Amino acid sequence: MSEKILEQARTIYPEIHFQKGNILEIECENDSIAGVVAFYAIVHFTEEQVGIAFREVFRVLQPGGLFLLTYHLGEETIYLDEFLGKKVDIDFMFFTNDFIFSCLKDSAFEKIDIIEREPYPGLEYQSRRAYVFAIKPVVRKSP
């Protein structure tokens, strides 16, 4: 996130705390967050980094905490050297549902739901999208 995006968000929603961070090293205590929303947050990640990110999200979520994630469906990597008229050097990674499901399970998430949608014609890159909802289990004490 850029500082300009954060400034806009703080101006529009002054009652919400916005903080710049790194999903690979979240600066929060264990079990301290009720929910994490990560829309297209993994589009530049390697498969190894996806696993790291999911473990970090799991670590900071409270028991029963919710994780909402989106990503592009597929197995390709798209390289861009220009974006919106600016020179760039970035890869966009696509992931399969099986891979994401496996990473979430390996991180100990449960109740994992994945839905897919088609792209909006003429409004966005024409790839299928996935929306994932997962929950950190609540640990129950035995009687």
C-alpha positions as CSV (number, residue, x, y, z in Angstrom):
1,M,0.0,0.0,0.0
2,S,1.2,3.5,-0.7
3,E,1.0,6.3,1.8
4,K,-1.3,8.1,-0.5
5,I,-3.9,5.3,-0.4
6,L,-3.6,5.2,3.4
7,E,-4.1,9.0,3.6
8,Q,-7.2,8.8,1.5
9,A,-8.6,5.9,3.6
10,R,-7.9,7.9,6.8
11,T,-9.6,10.9,5.4
12,I,-12.7,9.1,4.2
13,Y,-13.0,6.8,7.3
14,P,-11.3,8.7,10.2
15,E,-13.0,6.3,12.8
16,I,-11.0,3.3,11.4
17,H,-7.4,2.7,12.2
18,F,-5.3,2.0,9.1
19,Q,-1.8,0.6,9.4
20,K,0.8,-0.2,6.7
21,G,2.2,-3.6,7.1
22,N,3.7,-6.8,5.6
23,I,1.5,-9.9,5.6
24,L,4.7,-12.0,5.7
25,E,5.6,-10.4,9.1
26,I,2.5,-9.1,10.7
27,E,3.3,-6.7,13.6
28,C,0.5,-7.9,15.9
29,E,0.4,-10.2,18.9
30,N,-0.7,-13.8,18.6
31,D,-4.5,-14.3,18.7
32,S,-5.1,-10.5,18.6
33,I,-7.1,-9.9,15.4
34,A,-10.8,-10.7,14.8
35,G,-10.5,-10.8,11.1
36,V,-8.2,-10.4,8.1
37,V,-9.3,-9.3,4.6
38,A,-6.7,-9.8,1.9
39,F,-8.0,-8.9,-1.5
40,Y,-5.4,-9.8,-4.1
41,A,-2.7,-9.5,-1.4
42,I,-0.8,-12.6,-2.7
43,V,-0.7,-11.7,-6.5
44,H,3.0,-11.1,-6.3
45,F,3.9,-14.0,-4.0
46,T,5.7,-17.2,-4.7
47,E,4.1,-20.4,-3.5
48,E,6.5,-20.5,-0.6
49,Q,5.4,-16.9,0.4
50,V,1.8,-17.9,0.2
51,G,2.3,-20.5,2.9
52,I,4.3,-18.0,5.1
53,A,1.5,-15.4,4.7
54,F,-1.2,-17.9,5.7
55,R,0.7,-19.0,8.8
56,E,1.1,-15.4,9.8
57,V,-2.6,-14.7,9.4
58,F,-3.4,-17.8,11.4
59,R,-1.0,-16.7,14.1
60,V,-2.5,-13.3,14.6
61,L,-6.2,-14.3,14.3
62,Q,-8.2,-14.9,17.5
63,P,-9.7,-18.4,17.9
64,G,-12.8,-18.2,15.7
65,G,-11.2,-15.4,13.7
66,L,-12.2,-15.0,10.0
67,F,-9.9,-14.8,6.9
68,L,-11.3,-13.5,3.6
69,L,-8.9,-13.9,0.7
70,T,-9.1,-13.3,-3.1
71,Y,-6.8,-14.3,-5.9
72,H,-6.7,-14.9,-9.7
73,L,-7.4,-18.5,-10.7
74,G,-4.9,-20.4,-12.8
75,E,-1.4,-21.6,-13.0
76,E,0.3,-18.9,-15.0
77,T,2.6,-16.0,-14.2
78,I,2.1,-12.8,-16.1
79,Y,5.0,-10.4,-16.3
80,L,4.5,-6.7,-16.8
81,D,7.1,-4.1,-17.7
82,E,4.5,-1.3,-18.1
83,F,1.4,-0.6,-16.1
84,L,-0.9,2.4,-16.4
85,G,1.7,4.2,-18.5
86,K,4.5,3.6,-16.0
87,K,7.5,1.4,-16.3
88,V,7.3,-1.5,-13.9
89,D,9.0,-4.9,-13.3
90,I,6.4,-7.2,-11.7
91,D,5.0,-10.6,-11.9
92,F,1.3,-11.5,-11.3
93,M,0.9,-15.0,-9.9
94,F,-2.2,-17.1,-10.4
95,F,-3.0,-20.0,-8.1
96,T,-5.2,-23.1,-8.2
97,N,-7.9,-23.7,-5.7
98,D,-6.3,-27.0,-4.8
99,F,-3.0,-25.2,-3.9
100,I,-4.7,-22.5,-1.8
101,F,-7.0,-25.0,0.0
102,S,-3.9,-27.1,0.8
103,C,-2.0,-24.1,2.1
104,L,-4.9,-23.1,4.3
105,K,-5.3,-26.6,5.6
106,D,-1.5,-26.9,6.3
107,S,-1.8,-23.6,8.3
108,A,-4.7,-25.3,10.4
109,F,-7.6,-23.2,9.0
110,E,-11.0,-24.9,8.9
111,K,-14.4,-24.4,7.4
112,I,-12.7,-23.3,4.1
113,D,-15.2,-22.2,1.5
114,I,-14.0,-21.2,-2.0
115,I,-16.3,-19.6,-4.6
116,E,-15.3,-18.6,-8.1
117,R,-16.5,-15.8,-10.4
118,E,-16.0,-14.7,-14.0
119,P,-14.4,-11.4,-14.7
120,Y,-16.5,-8.3,-15.2
121,P,-16.3,-7.7,-19.0
122,G,-14.4,-4.6,-20.0
123,L,-13.8,-3.6,-16.4
124,E,-10.9,-5.7,-15.2
125,Y,-8.3,-8.2,-16.3
126,Q,-10.2,-11.1,-17.9
127,S,-9.3,-13.9,-15.5
128,R,-11.5,-16.0,-13.2
129,R,-11.3,-15.0,-9.5
130,A,-11.6,-16.9,-6.3
131,Y,-13.0,-15.7,-3.0
132,V,-12.0,-17.8,0.1
133,F,-13.5,-17.7,3.5
134,A,-11.7,-19.6,6.3
135,I,-11.9,-19.7,10.0
136,K,-9.3,-20.2,12.7
137,P,-10.6,-23.0,14.9
138,V,-11.9,-22.3,18.4
139,V,-10.1,-24.5,20.9
140,R,-12.6,-26.0,23.3
141,K,-11.6,-27.4,26.6
142,S,-12.7,-30.9,27.3
143,P,-15.0,-31.4,30.3
